[in-house]
């Protein structure tokens, strides 16, 4: 759960920080770049709502975890390297994946815990470490872009994060609960 949350934070922070710059690198105006980020966030709210409404109906969230990672990867690829005509649909797909992924990442803490204290402990650990992982995304993407002068290598790193998120979703999404360690 911590790694799923960390990958989600890394992807989200990188998109929030760099999407307008990536967008402008494809040719659209700064105003269009701002609208693209707004669309990504607005569709993200829809994605979070859809996941929250439908996700709790299933005991197993593995398919949802893999799906959000694939949506995010598809959207990122479209924004950075896809045909120009697909820029707007790509940013919408990206927002859907990020929003649903965030809802799933938070929901897993409650879905995998048998009680409130365990939920709190899982959430504290997962978010504490997850956000530390997340802050590496914008920094790494910016550094790779500065060194290479292109968004291709940062995209490759983000796609690795998507693949990692899908892989850990196969474990975190299983229908099971975890128990807290007994106090010493």
N, C-alpha and C positions, 0 to 999 in steps of 0.2 A: 504494500500500500504506500509506503514511503517513497519507493522508487517511481511508482505510477504518479504520485502527487508531484514529485520532483521533476519528472519529465514534463508534466503538464505545466508547471510553473515556468520551467525553462522555455518551453515553446511559447507560452503566452507572453512572458516578459519580452522575449525577443521580437515577437510580432508587434506588440504594443510600442516598442522602442524603435524598430527599424522598418516597419511596413511602409510608412510614407516615403522613406528614402529609397527602398527597393522599388516602390511604385514609380517614383520620379525617374529612376534609372531606366525604366522602360519607355519613358517619353511623356507621360501625362504631366499636367501642371501641378504646382504645389496645392492649389485649391482642390483639385481632383484627388490628390493624395490624402488630404484631410477627410474628404468624403469617403474614400475607400476605407480608412481606419474607422470612421463612424459606422459604415455599413457592416464591417467586420464585427464591431462591438454590438450593434443592434441585432444582427443575426445570431450572435453569441448568446444573447439573452433568450432568444427563441430556442436555440439548441439546449440551453440549460433547462428551460421549462419543459421541453419535450422529454428530455432524459429523466427529469425529476418525476414527471407524470407517469411515464411508461416503465422506467427502470426498477421501481420498487415492486412491480408486479411479478418479477422474475427473481428466483432465489439465486440464480447464476448470472453474473454480469460479464463473463468472459467475452461473449460476442459483442456486447456494448463497448468494452474496452478496446478491442481490436478495431471495431468500426470507427470510433472517434479518432484513433491513431491514423487510420487510413484516410479519413476525411481531411484531417489536418495535413497529412503528407500530400494528398492530391491538391488541396488548396495552395499550399506553399509552392509546389512544383509549378502550378499554373501561374501564380503571381510572378515567380522569378524567371521561369523558362518557357512557359506555355505560349500559345499563339496570342497575339495582342487582342484579338476579338474576344478571347475568353478571360480577360483580366477581371471584369466585374463578376462573372459567375464564379471564378476561382476565389475571389475574396469572400464571396458569400459562403462557399463550401468551407473555406478556412474558418470563418466565424462560427459556422455550425459545429465543426469539429472541436474548436477550442471551447466553446460554451458548453457543449455536452460533456466534454472531457473534464471541465472544471466541476460540473455538477456531480459527475461520477466519482471524481477523486475525493470530493468531500463526503459524498454519500457512502463510500466504501467504509469509512471509519465507523459509522453507525451500523451499517449492514453486517459487518464482520464481528461486532462486539456483542457479547451476551447481556451486558448491563451498562448503565450510565458511567460508572467509574472506569470501566475498560474503554468505553468510547472516548472519554476524556483523555485517558492515557495514550491511546492510539493516535488521536487527533493531535495532541501536543507533540508527540514524537514525529509523526508524519509531516505535520506542517513546519515544525522547527527545522528539521533536516531538509525537507522538501523545498522550502523557500531558500535555504542556503544553496541547494543545487540550482534553483531557478535563477539566482542572480548571476550565475556563470554564463547564461545564454546570451544576453545582450553584449556583455563584455567580450565573449569569445567570437560572436558574429562580427562585431565591429573590428576586432583585431584581425580576424581572417580577411575581412574586406579591405582593411588598410594594407595588409601585406600583399594580397593578390590583385586588388583593384577590380574585383568582380564579386558578384553574389553567388557564383557557382559553388565555391568551397563552403561558405556559410550554409548554403542550401544543403549540401552534402552532410554537414554536421547536424542540421535540423532533421534531416531524414533519418539519420542514425538515432536521434532522440525519439522520433516517431516509431521506428522499429523496436527500440528498447521499450517504449511504452506499451506497444502491442505485446511484446514478449512477457513483460511482467504482469500484464492484464490477465494472462492465462493462469497465473498463480493467484493474484489478488482477487480475481473475479469469481473464483470457485465458491460454490455454496457451502461455506463452513464458517464457524466462528472461532475466534482466538480467545485464549484465556490469559488473564494477567498472571504474572509470576506471584507466587506466594510470598508474603513479607517475611523477612529474615528475623 
